[in-house]
């Protein structure tokens, strides 16, 4: 029973994200700048958080993401699916307005590079500044792209 109540508590902490956000992406190799889209976070039966992101630029994928709590690791887990047919599994933390994602091992797709993401929510909770980085060796990191999320409702 304890594991179930802990899971519920941890999932409910993601309530911060619920709503619709605009997303602006600054990618060094893609135009126009910024690439603009919309992302919507909603509950699936108060058990999972679902994120739908729609990007109208064909060079940048739209995605559907499912968030869950992984009790054995003490981390959230993010199941990522995008319009290119890419499926990935990320570990995640969200604490004190700091949102982190990372992928360090192969899952549904090969691991050609490791990835990490960090987003910081502003004091109002209505904006998140974030960026993705990648590394070939897990030691030397390179900036991939930047994102800004702004809550619209």
C-alpha positions in Angstrom: 0.0 0.0 0.0 2.9 2.4 0.7 4.3 2.1 -2.8 0.8 3.0 -4.3 0.4 6.1 -2.1 4.0 7.2 -2.9 3.4 6.8 -6.6 0.1 8.8 -6.4 1.9 11.6 -4.5 4.8 11.7 -6.9 2.5 11.7 -10.0 0.4 14.5 -8.5 3.5 16.7 -8.2 3.4 16.9 -12.0 0.2 18.8 -11.7 2.4 21.9 -12.2 2.5 21.1 -16.0 -1.3 20.8 -16.5 -2.6 23.2 -19.2 -1.6 24.5 -22.6 1.8 26.0 -23.3 3.4 27.7 -26.3 6.8 26.3 -27.1 9.5 28.2 -29.0 12.5 26.2 -30.2 15.8 27.7 -31.2 17.7 25.1 -33.1 21.0 26.1 -34.6 20.4 24.1 -37.9 16.7 24.7 -38.5 14.7 27.7 -39.7 12.5 29.7 -39.1 13.8 31.0 -35.8 12.1 30.4 -33.5 10.2 27.3 -34.5 6.8 27.7 -32.7 4.4 25.1 -31.5 2.0 24.2 -28.8 2.2 21.6 -26.0 -0.7 20.4 -23.9 -0.3 18.5 -20.6 -3.3 16.6 -19.3 -4.1 13.7 -16.9 -5.0 10.2 -18.0 -7.3 9.0 -15.2 -5.1 10.8 -12.6 -2.6 8.0 -13.1 -0.4 9.3 -15.9 0.5 12.7 -17.3 0.2 12.9 -21.1 1.9 15.6 -23.2 0.9 16.3 -26.8 3.2 18.6 -28.7 2.2 19.9 -32.1 4.9 21.6 -34.3 3.8 22.9 -37.7 7.4 22.7 -39.1 8.0 19.4 -40.9 11.7 19.4 -40.0 10.9 19.3 -36.3 8.8 16.4 -34.9 5.5 16.6 -33.1 5.3 14.2 -30.2 3.2 12.4 -27.6 4.8 11.7 -24.2 3.6 9.7 -21.2 5.0 10.4 -17.7 5.0 7.8 -14.9 6.7 7.3 -11.5 9.3 4.5 -11.3 9.4 3.4 -7.7 12.4 1.1 -7.9 14.6 3.9 -9.2 13.0 6.8 -7.3 12.7 8.7 -10.6 10.0 9.7 -13.1 10.1 8.0 -16.4 9.2 9.6 -19.7 7.9 7.5 -22.7 8.6 9.6 -25.8 7.0 8.9 -29.2 7.3 11.3 -32.2 6.1 11.9 -35.7 9.4 10.5 -37.2 8.5 7.1 -35.6 11.2 7.6 -32.9 10.4 6.0 -29.5 12.7 6.6 -26.5 12.7 6.2 -22.8 14.0 9.0 -20.6 14.6 9.1 -16.8 13.3 12.3 -15.3 13.3 14.4 -12.1 11.2 17.4 -11.2 12.0 19.2 -8.0 11.8 22.9 -6.9 11.0 24.0 -10.4 13.9 22.2 -12.0 12.9 19.7 -14.7 15.6 17.3 -15.8 15.6 14.5 -18.4 18.3 12.1 -19.4 18.9 9.1 -21.6 22.1 7.1 -21.0 21.3 3.6 -22.3 19.6 2.0 -25.3 15.9 1.3 -25.1 13.5 1.1 -28.0 16.1 2.7 -30.2 19.9 2.4 -30.4 21.9 4.8 -28.3 24.0 6.6 -30.8 24.5 9.5 -28.3 23.5 10.3 -24.8 21.1 13.2 -24.1 20.2 15.5 -21.2 17.7 18.2 -20.7 17.3 20.8 -18.1 14.4 23.3 -17.7 14.0 25.9 -15.1 10.6 27.3 -14.2 10.3 31.0 -13.4 8.9 32.2 -10.1 5.4 32.6 -11.5 5.4 29.0 -12.8 4.2 30.2 -16.2 7.4 29.9 -18.1 10.2 27.4 -18.4 13.6 28.0 -20.0 15.2 24.8 -21.2 17.8 23.2 -23.3 18.9 19.9 -24.7 22.5 18.7 -24.8 24.1 15.6 -26.3 27.3 13.7 -26.0 29.0 11.0 -28.0 31.0 9.8 -25.1 29.0 10.9 -22.0 31.9 13.2 -21.0 32.0 16.0 -23.5 28.6 17.7 -23.9 27.4 19.9 -26.8 24.4 22.2 -26.9 21.7 20.7 -29.1 18.8 23.2 -29.0 16.9 25.6 -26.7 13.2 25.7 -25.8 11.0 28.2 -24.0 7.6 27.1 -22.7 5.0 29.8 -21.8 1.7 28.8 -20.2 -1.4 30.1 -22.0 -4.0 28.5 -19.8 
